[in-house]
Structures are given as structure tokens and as C-alpha cells.
Amino acid sequence: MQCRSCEQCYAQTDPLFNPATLSSFSSVSCGSAQLQILPGTGCGDVGKCDYSVMYRDGPYTKGVLVLEMLTLGGTAVQGIAIGCGHRNSDLFIGAVGLLGLG
């Protein structure tokens, strides 16, 4: 998802995600399990978990991982890792982000 404060963002139809306004939000720290298992992640200079993903056809997203609550079909799951993008190319033509359930 594109997040505030965005250094390089494409135009999207909805406001930028602002995790700082949510009580369920937390940062992923450098010592977390998510950092160990997710490809394209590393420890940033401020102790937060950075991510970088480049898609085969050129689009990319770079930012920090955050933990957030995700609600699907009335069921809430806490602690879902979400990429909070601060530098993004035009990935999804106006869409807020991409969710992969696999």
C-alpha cells in the first residue's frame, strides 16, 4: 500500500494509507521473524524493517513493513505484515495496493 509520507507515489483514487492514525498499527523491528522469512527485506538505518520488490515487467515498490489488523468476512486477524510503500512506480493504475492471498 502507498503510505504517508510518500516520497514518490503514483496517483490513486483513495487517500494514502496513514498507519500512524490507527491503534492496531505497529512497526516491524529488525529482530522480527518477518524480516527473517520474507524475501526482499532488510534492516533499515532507523531500526525498521525495509522492503523492496521489483516486478518482472518493471514496476516496483519500496518502503517499510508494518503490522496491521486485517478484517475479511467479519474475521479480524491481528499482526498481518503489510508493505507500507514510500517509493512506488505506477503499479496498479489508480489502485491503493495489491493483496496476495496464497
C-alpha positions in Angstrom: 0.0 0.0 0.0 1.1 3.6 -0.6 1.7 5.2 2.7 2.1 8.7 4.1 4.7 10.3 3.9 5.3 9.3 0.4 8.5 10.3 -1.4 7.4 9.0 -4.8 3.8 7.9 -5.3 1.5 7.5 -8.2 -2.0 8.9 -8.3 -4.6 6.7 -6.7 -8.3 7.1 -6.2 -8.3 6.8 -2.3 -6.2 8.7 0.2 -2.8 7.4 1.1 -2.7 4.9 4.0 -1.8 6.6 7.2 -0.8 3.9 9.7 0.0 6.4 12.4 -3.7 7.2 12.9 -4.6 3.6 13.7 -4.3 2.0 17.1 -3.7 -1.5 15.6 -0.6 -0.4 13.7 2.9 -1.3 14.8 6.3 -1.2 13.0 8.2 -4.4 12.2 11.5 -4.3 14.0 14.9 -5.5 12.7 14.8 -8.5 15.1 11.4 -9.8 13.9 10.5 -13.1 12.4 9.0 -11.4 9.3 12.5 -10.0 8.5 13.9 -13.5 8.5 11.3 -15.2 6.3 10.2 -12.5 3.8 12.4 -12.0 0.6 13.4 -8.5 -0.3 13.6 -7.3 3.3 16.4 -5.9 5.4 17.2 -3.8 8.4 16.9 0.0 7.7 19.0 2.7 9.3 16.4 3.6 11.8 15.8 0.1 13.2 12.8 -0.6 11.0 12.3 -3.4 8.5 12.7 -2.2 4.9 11.4 -4.0 1.9 12.0 -3.7 -1.8 10.0 -5.5 -4.6 10.6 -5.1 -8.3 8.2 -6.9 -10.6 9.4 -8.6 -13.8 7.7 -6.0 -16.1 9.4 -3.0 -14.4 7.1 -1.7 -11.6 8.5 -1.5 -8.1 7.6 -0.7 -4.5 10.0 0.2 -1.7 9.2 1.1 1.9 8.9 -0.4 5.4 7.0 -3.3 6.7 4.2 -2.7 9.3 1.9 -4.9 11.2 -1.8 -4.2 11.0 -5.1 -5.9 11.6 -6.9 -7.2 8.5 -10.6 -8.0 8.6 -12.0 -10.3 5.9 -15.6 -11.5 6.0 -16.1 -10.4 9.6 -13.0 -12.2 10.9 -10.2 -9.9 12.2 -6.6 -11.1 12.2 -4.0 -9.1 14.1 -0.4 -8.8 13.1 -0.5 -9.1 9.3 2.7 -7.8 7.7 1.9 -5.1 5.1 4.3 -3.3 2.9 4.0 0.5 3.5 5.3 1.9 0.3 7.1 5.3 0.2 8.7 5.0 -3.3 6.4 3.3 -5.9 6.1 3.3 -9.6 2.7 3.2 -11.2 1.9 -0.4 -10.3 -1.9 -0.7 -10.4 -3.3 2.3 -12.4 -5.0 4.1 -9.5 -5.5 1.2 -7.1 -4.5 1.6 -3.5 -2.3 -1.5 -3.4 -2.1 -5.3 -4.0 -3.2 -8.1 -1.8 -1.9 -11.6 -2.5 -3.6 -14.4 -0.7 -1.8 -17.6 -1.4 
